[in-house]
């Protein structure tokens, strides 16, 4: 049995045997959705109260040190089971889903959420699971467990980004790769595509080194990262950012908005755990919220020439 089939069977079994997942996946079927068009593109909004655990996560060092890591095997909730992926990772059904098929792929050891040295693992995962988009939230970019390395996997063709990339404008192109970007997207972005794993890994390393000069980069550049594999080509989307949360997240009373986006939100599927926020989002409000987190127009203007000089 190959790893893809084994993972599908894991999901079937867990939705029967793992009570927490069984309840939350049933609840997901009741989630409310709406679409907000912004120019050429759209946001899909999902009202999903079960995600408040992640959206509102307190990731201060004090809290992380005082709680048991929920991605470590010894701390798994009753009934949760997984399967190994190679020697360094396990695959688990995510018990707090955004998608009808949603997996977490944590490292087998308790090690920090840092992409360095693991990007090729992400590409391998995408190739082994072509029906899924693989994503990585950096330690200061939406990860609710920044102390334990993990990827996530979601079924393809749900996040708007996957269809939006057809509008990408080329920034740099070589014989076996393309670097492009989506303009007027509210979230500054860098899109890379190639059928060569080593070349793509080299591109990612060079782009990361460039980003260190433009965005907060301790312990690594603040990014949200997604990839998928189709017809022999990997597509990689990088969303550089300068903040984790907007001022409205910390406001009190009527001004508060529980907005703490990660990969999925940057990819156009905005997950909202509170009904009052789901009801109040407008194009102007989304432009304000993402505008506080993504790169400024000035920074982006200075960054683009650097991307045009990137070579693997």
N, C-alpha and C positions, 0 to 999 in steps of 0.2 A: 504494500500500500504506500503510495507516495505521500509527501507531507501535505499537499493540498487536500487530498481526499481525507487524510487523517484529521486535519483541522476541521473540515466540514462535519465529520462524524462527531468530533469533540463538541461542536456547537449543538448538534442535535441532542446529544446525551445530556449536556449541561442544562439545556432548557427544559429538560424533564426532571433532572436530579438536583440541580443547584437552585434552591428556593429563591434566593435573592435575585438571581438572574431571571428566573422564571417570572417573577412578579414584575420586575422592571422592564423586561422586553414586552410583556403584555401591556404595561402602561404606555410604552412608546407607541403602540398602535393607536392610542387615543390622543397622541400629541396634536396640537393645533399648528397649522402652517399658514403663512401668507407671504406674498411676494411684494417687494418694494423695488420698482424700476428706478435706476439712476443713470441717466444718459443711455449709452449703448448696452449697459449691463444691468443685472438685477441682483438683489439680495433675496435669498430665501430665508425666512424666519421660522424658527421652530420653538414653540412654547413647551418646555420640558422641565417640570419642577424637580425631577430626580437629579438633574445636573447641578443643583445648587451646591452640592458637596465640593465639586471641582471649581465652579465659578467663584465661589466665596472662600476658597482655600486660603488659610493663613500659612504662608511659606517662610515666615521669619525663622532664623537659625534656632531661636529658643524653642519654638513650637516643634520644629523638625526633630530636634534632639530629644524632646520629651515624649514624642509619640512613637508607637511601634510602626515600622515601615510596612505599609499594606501591600507592597510588591515583593517582599521577602517571603520565601516559601513557608517559613515557620509561622507566619502571621496571617496566612490566608483564611478567609471566612469559612465556616463549616460548609462543606459540600463543594467547594471550588476545587477543580482539578485542571491540570494542564498537560501539555505534551512538550517534549524537548524539541528545540530547533537548533540543530548542530550541538556543539558543546557549550556554547556561551549564552544561550537564550532559552526561555520557555515561552510557550504560547498559551494564553488564557482568554476565555470569553470575558469581555469587559462587562462587569455587572451593573454599570451605570451607562447604558448605551445612548448614543446619538443616532446610530444606524441600526437597521435590522440585523446586519452582520458587522460586528464591531469587536475587535480583538486587541489585547494588550500583549506586547512582546518584551518583557523585562529581561535584563541580564540575570544570569544565574547567581552572580555575586552582587553584594550591596556596594555599588560604585556610583560616583556622581554622574549627573545628567550632562555629559559633555560629548559632542559629536566627533571630536578629533579621534582618529583611529577606528571609527565605526561607520564612516560614510559608505565604504564598500559593502559592509554588512547590510546596510539599508538598500543598496542596489541589488544585492543578491536576494533579499527578501522580496523586492518588487518583481524580480524575474521568476521566482518560485511561486508567486501569487499574482499572476497577471490580471485576475479579476478584482484585485484590491488596490487601493491607493495607500501607500505607506506614509506616515507622517511623524514628525519629530518636533516637539515643543521644547525650545531651549530652557535652561534653568531659570531664566528671568523673562521668559516669553510665553508663559501660560502653562508650564508643567506644574501639576499639582503634587508631584513627587520629585522635586529637583535633586533629591539625595540618592535616588536609585535610577540608574539608566534604563530607559524603555523607549520603544517605538510603539505606534499604534497602527492598526490596519482597519480600513473601512471599505465597504463595497464600492466599486467604481460607479461613475456617472451619477452621483448624487450631489456632490459639491459643484456649484456653478463654474468654478475655475476651470474644470476639465473641458468644458465647451468654450469658455471664454478665450482660451489660448489661441484659438484660430485667428484672433485679431492682433496677435503679438506683432510688434514691429522690431525688425532686426537691428541689434546693436553691434554685433560682431559675428563674423561667420568664417569658418575654416572648411577644409576639405571634409572633415568628419564630425563637425559639431556646429551648433548655432547658439548664440546668446541673443535673447530678445527681451522685450518688456511690453506690458500692457499699459498704454497711456490712459490718463483720465480714469483711473481705476480706484481712486480713493486710497489705495494701499500701494506704495511704491514696491516694485517687484522686479526680480531678475529670473528669467526663464532660460534654462539650458537644456539642450537635447543632443543626444549622441547614441550610437550603437556600440561605442567602445567604452567599456567599464573603466579601464585605466585612464583613458583620456578624460573622461568625465570626472573622475576622482581628482585628477590634476587640476582641472578647471575649478572645481569646488575649492580646492586648497588655495589657489591663487585669488579667487574672489573673496574668500574668508580673510585672507591677509590684507586685501584692499579695504574691506569693510571695517577692519580694526582701526583705520584712520578716520572713520566717519561716524561711527556709532558706538555707544557704550559696549565695552568688550571685556568685562571682567565678570566671570572667568572665561567667557568666550563672547564673540559678537552676538548681540541680541537678534536672533532670527527665529522664524518659523519656517519649516522645511517640509516639502511634500515631494513624493516621486511616484511614478507609475511606469509600467513597462508594456509596450504594445507593438506588435509587428517588428520586433528586433530593436526597438528604440526606447531608451529611457527618457522621460521628461522629468526635469527637476525644477521645482518652483521655490525660490528663496524670497521670503518677505523680511527685509531688514527693518528694525524698529528702534525707537529711542526711549520708549516708556512701556511699562507693563500695564498700567491702568490710568484712565483719565481722572480728572479731579472729581467728576460726578460719582465715581465709585466710593469715594471717601466722604461725600456730602451726607448731611443728616436730613431727615424729614422728606418733604416732597421733591427736593432736588436730587435725591439719591437715585442713581441708576446702577444696577448690578451688572456692569459691563467689564469683563475681564477676558478679552478674546485670545484664543490660541489659533492653531493651524486651521481648524475647521471654519472658524469665523472669518479669518483672513481669506479663506478660499470661497467665501460667499454664502456659507450656510451659518447664519447667526443663531446661536443657541441661547435661549432666554429662559431662565428658571422662574422669573416672576411675571405674572400676568400684566401688572401695571406697566412694566417695561415693554413687554410685547405689544401692548396697545399704543404706546406713545412714540415708538420709533417712526421717524420720518426721514426723507432724504437729507434734509438739512441737519438733523440731529446726528445721523450716522456720519455725515461729512465732518462734523465737529468732533465726534468721539474718535474716529479713526485718525483724523488730522492731528490729534494730540499724541498719537502713538507712532505713526509712520514717519518716515523722513520728511523734513521740510523741503519745499521746492528748491530752496537755495542749496541745501546739502545734496539733493538729488542731481541738480545741475552740475555740481562740482564732481560728483561721483561718476557720472556717465562717461566722461572722457577717459577715466581710468579703466572702465570696463571695456572700452573700445581697444585698449592695448593688451588685453588679456590673451595669452596664448598658452595652450597646454604644454 
